[in-house]
Amino acid sequence: MKLSRFLFALLPLSAAAGRGSFRGLSHIATEIFSFPPTNPIFIENILVLPDARLLLTSFVHFGPDTNSPLHILNPVTSSVSVVTTLPNSTSQTGIAKLSGANRYAVTAGILGDNFEFLNNTVNVYVVSLGWKASSATVVDTIPVPGVISANGLVAVGNVVLSADSRGGRILRVDTVTRTSSVAFADPLLFGDPANVSGSLGITGVNGLFLKRHGGQRWVYFTNSARGVYGRFKVNSLGHKVGSVEVLMTATSDDPVGFTNSLDDLVVDGDADGYIAWQDRSLLKVKRYNNGTTSQTVVLGSGGVATGNTGITLRTPTSVALGLDGGHIYVGTGGAVAGNLTGGQVVKVTI
């Protein structure tokens, strides 16, 4: 979760200067859609549907009301539409597929100052969207009281786990019993109060991604303020098993800060992570059999992927793995050098 509208002007002209450079990798990047400046949607998260279309949540809703739009994008035709609106919300964050056919969970609320939701406005919306359907239905709205930050989201069956970036904890919402609780808190999920770049110092755990390895469920996460990429194990009920593990701490010529932070992520079949690294990079974290990792900028300032000169990621926020496993989608907020030009979706081969 990043950037409310009034803070776009704070982005420095050299937001991504000094961050890693392109290494001549054989990734191919193609921009498949971009919102125009006249409709500057800030894409916060992406979920790939079974029919290969993309659900897009938007962090900042610029409409006059409190019914934030949930968008769907056809990557083949590059056409986008609003499939439903989420009542009593101006900002959407995480999205996850629930058990059963056509059911999805979205976290949203009314955005206040300092990247925080107004207290007691956060809800988990359960949305029904069928195969190739052009519209969706909100079938339930589950309150998550006492929370001002609900960010990345994953589903274990019909239980969703939400990243509380402010509280350094994982929230647990059962969409069947309609109850919410704190799953656990951990020092590795908290932000870094010593980091005073904007409000980043209190933005801890951000993105979440659920991946199965060897019959075990692992939730991978990023911590924005600390530049940490890690994971923890959960059981079939979404409860943590064991301790939180750090896989990597991001290295950069720039200090971690407001325009240099890890956001949402995916993990592919080789256990390699791909992370949206604000302000202009897609980071790959290679994980080896001995447990060590290495990091490489796949697409970012200083170069672009093969055959696609001119593509710039405008504040990357989110990553989703394509159905074939051979490409990913990168969503952006649409800000460059302080100018809001509209979020984009870029397809990158991996």
Secondary structure, DSSP 4 states (H G I P E B T S, - for coil): ----GGGGGGS-TTTTTTS---------EEEEEE--TTS--EEEEEEE-TTS-EEEEEEE--SSSSEEEEEEEETTTTEEEEEEEEETBSEEEEEEEPSSTTEEEEEEE-B-STT-BPTT--EEEEEE--TT-S--EEEEEEE-TT-S----EEEETTEEEEEETTTTEEEEEETTTTEEEEEEE-GGGS--TT--STTGGG--EEEEEEEEETTEEEEEEEETTTTEEEEEEE-TTS-EEEEEEEEEE---SSPSBTTBEEEEEEE-TTS-EEEEEETTEEEEEEE-TTS-EEEEEEEBTTB-STT-TT---SSEEEEEE-TTSSEEEEEE--EETTEE---EEEEEE-
